[in-house]
Amino acid sequence: MTPLRITACSIACSAGTGVAALASSLRGRRGGLRPNDFTEVPLETWIGRVPGLEDLSLPSRLANWDCRNNRLAWLGLQCDGFLERASAARERYGRDRIAIVLGTSTSSIGATEEAYRRLLPDGQYPEDLRRPIVHTPHSLGAFVREALGLEGVVVTVGATLSWTLFDGLARFADRRERQAQAKLADLDVQAAARRVDVEVREALVSLENQRASLKQASVAYDVAKKNAAETAELYRQGLASALEVADANVSLFEAEVALVQERYGLGVAFLNLEAALGLDPFGKEPRT
């Protein structure tokens, strides 16, 4: 994997705004949780609320993007010199050569929820929230691109968490299906292993049979060679005819052809055995 160099980072969270502030909180063992004072409906819980967001204002050029989530993003961009480093990268590589990839759990949905809570009698959003640009899950990514003055690719990854109390046993059925698929895969593996075992045994039997055939062919060749030599000697002594010499030589030739064929068959049987064992028949795999 190609190493990835991180040249700048920043953070804005309930435990501290900026890397130095967060480090100080960690060293001092100070957390950022506090009793819930955010939701309008009372809910006894602890939250990590970033202080000061309600009083933070976006620059006038970004006013249409205003919402709590985008203000948090703007706060993060202001920390640790991140905005300056991003601007330097923009000037170095070009506006359209820098991508933005952001993850968010809510994006600017808080603004949309507020708009629905404040719906006018005619069903329209209140005038200050009639900004479609913040009523989309892609609001955060688009805002950061605008804030940084970029024109490249923007990817916003959203994570929506929900719990289904009863799903009609769909998850149970999915689990049973996955178990069945796993069992089927295991059976396929076992069947493949048995096929390999059978193929290896068959290859071994074929190799042994071919060795026996080669041995018989070798004996037959030796007999034919000896017979051809003896017939030739008898011919020189006048005790055998030319036809008998020719027959002996034909038998020797046929025995030699049969011997070559059996040697070839032995080589093929050996290659088949290596293939059954999962080895490269051409000997490219390392030997142990």
Secondary structure, DSSP 8 states (H G I E B T S, - for coil): -----------EETTEESHHHHHHHHHTT----EE--S-SS----EE---TTGGG----GGGGGG-SHHHHHHHHHHHGGGHHHHHHHHHHHH-GGG--EEEEESSTTHHHHHHHHHT--TTS---GGG--GGGSSTTHHHHHHHHHHT--S-EEEEE------S--TTHHHHHHHHHHHHHHHHHHHHHHHHHHHHHHHHHHHHHHHHHHHHHHHHHHHHHHHHHHHHHHHHHHHTTSS-HHHHHHHHHHHHHHHHHHHHHHHHHHHHHHHHHHHTT--TTS-S---
